[in-house]
Amino acid sequence: MNPQPLEPKIPAFESMTVRAFLDLLAAKTPAPGGGAAASIVGAVSASLAAMVVNYSIGKKSLSQHVDALGSSRDRLKRASDLMMRLADEDAAAYGLVNELSRLPDGDGRKAADLPAAQAAAVQIPLAVMAACVDLLMLYRDLAVITNRQLRSDLGIAGVLAAAACESSWWNVAINAGFVADERQRASWMAEARAMREQAMSLGGEVEAACEEE
């Protein structure tokens, strides 16, 4: 017989109202927490950038960019969907870590499953960071081929993507500290630091491009 979970399962965030998510985030429960919040901010970023693209498609002065804009719109939709899935996965992973950590040390499930759950709690925010870097590279390109009347929206999308990446770095850093394998922990942290620096640089480039007249 499978043991009963110690934490209630959380519905998919995409099925919630914004208010319901915020109330759940504020509640005194282990998940959702900062990881899910960061990923949802990334989804908001991608969706806001998609609005900029949608206002650019069909604009005569940008007709030469129609193929690139259409491709970008598809990429942004996939990115938003990915971020929402990662938010669900982050909440589930951290909920499982919390559940397993509370079991007695002699419990076989704790010994068998906790290392993998701890690894997932690092790998998921790493995936969010990678997705944010990809978004920022796309925004840098979009800044010169989209409707300039919406440059503030694209700039905000860039700020949000950079913030989601920075926020996810904190989740990697704290969760990696519980991973026993020192080499793996060091590898993940090096990867996270590199993406953090790249996101900061790209975020500045996106803002500068959006500020240009």
SULZI-V499094 format. One record per backbone hydrogen bond with DSSP energy under -0.5 kcal/mol. CO is the residue of the C=O (numbers start at 1). NH is the residue of the N-H. E is the energy in kcal/mol with one decimal. If there is no record, write none. Layout:
CO_NH_E + CO_NH_E
This chain:
12_15_-1.5 + 13_16_-1.8 + 17_21_-2.2 + 18_22_-2.6 + 19_23_-2.5 + 20_24_-2.2 + 21_25_-2.8 + 22_26_-2.0 + 23_27_-0.9 + 27_29_-2.2 + 33_37_-2.2 + 34_38_-2.6 + 35_39_-2.0 + 36_40_-2.3 + 37_41_-2.1 + 38_42_-1.8 + 39_43_-1.8 + 40_44_-2.4 + 41_45_-2.3 + 42_46_-2.2 + 43_47_-2.2 + 44_48_-2.5 + 45_49_-2.3 + 46_50_-1.8 + 47_51_-1.6 + 48_52_-1.5 + 49_53_-2.1 + 50_54_-2.7 + 51_55_-2.0 + 52_56_-0.7 + 53_56_-0.8 + 53_57_-2.2 + 56_59_-1.7 + 59_62_-1.9 + 60_63_-1.7 + 62_65_-2.2 + 63_66_-1.4 + 65_69_-2.8 + 66_70_-2.4 + 67_71_-2.3 + 68_72_-2.2 + 69_73_-2.4 + 70_74_-1.7 + 71_75_-2.2 + 72_76_-2.6 + 73_77_-1.9 + 74_78_-2.2 + 75_79_-2.4 + 76_80_-2.5 + 77_81_-2.4 + 78_82_-2.6 + 79_83_-2.6 + 80_84_-1.9 + 81_85_-2.2 + 82_86_-2.7 + 83_87_-1.9 + 84_88_-1.9 + 85_89_-2.6 + 86_90_-2.7 + 87_91_-2.2 + 88_92_-2.3 + 89_93_-2.9 + 90_94_-2.8 + 91_95_-2.2 + 92_96_-2.2 + 93_97_-2.4 + 94_98_-2.6 + 95_99_-2.3 + 96_100_-3.1 + 97_101_-2.5 + 98_102_-1.0 + 99_102_-0.6 + 100_103_-1.4 + 104_107_-2.1 + 107_111_-1.7 + 108_112_-2.2 + 109_113_-2.8 + 110_114_-1.8 + 113_117_-2.0 + 114_118_-2.8 + 115_119_-2.1 + 116_120_-2.3 + 117_121_-1.8 + 118_122_-0.5 + 119_122_-1.2 + 119_123_-2.8 + 120_124_-2.3 + 122_126_-1.6 + 123_127_-2.0 + 124_128_-2.0 + 125_129_-2.3 + 126_130_-2.3 + 127_131_-2.3 + 128_132_-2.3 + 129_133_-2.3 + 130_134_-2.1 + 131_135_-2.2 + 132_136_-2.5 + 133_137_-2.1 + 134_138_-1.9 + 135_139_-2.8 + 136_140_-2.0 + 137_141_-1.4 + 138_142_-2.6 + 139_143_-2.0 + 141_144_-1.1 + 142_145_-1.5 + 142_146_-1.0 + 147_150_-1.9 + 148_151_-1.5 + 150_154_-2.0 + 151_155_-2.6 + 152_156_-2.4 + 153_157_-2.4 + 154_158_-2.1 + 155_159_-2.2 + 156_160_-2.7 + 157_161_-2.3 + 158_162_-2.4 + 159_163_-2.3 + 160_164_-2.6 + 161_165_-2.1 + 162_166_-2.6 + 163_167_-2.8 + 164_168_-2.1 + 165_169_-1.8 + 166_170_-1.3 + 167_171_-1.2 + 168_172_-2.4 + 169_173_-2.7 + 170_174_-2.4 + 171_175_-2.3 + 172_176_-2.6 + 173_177_-0.8 + 175_178_-1.5 + 176_179_-1.7 + 180_182_-0.8 + 181_185_-2.5 + 182_186_-2.5 + 183_187_-2.2 + 184_188_-2.5 + 185_189_-2.2 + 186_190_-2.2 + 187_191_-2.2 + 188_192_-2.5 + 189_193_-2.7 + 190_194_-2.1 + 191_195_-2.1 + 192_196_-2.5 + 193_197_-2.4 + 194_198_-2.2 + 195_199_-2.7 + 196_200_-2.1 + 197_201_-2.1 + 198_202_-2.9 + 199_203_-2.8 + 200_204_-1.7 + 201_205_-1.8 + 202_206_-2.7 + 203_207_-2.3 + 204_208_-2.4 + 205_209_-2.4 + 206_210_-2.2 + 207_211_-1.6 + 208_212_-1.0
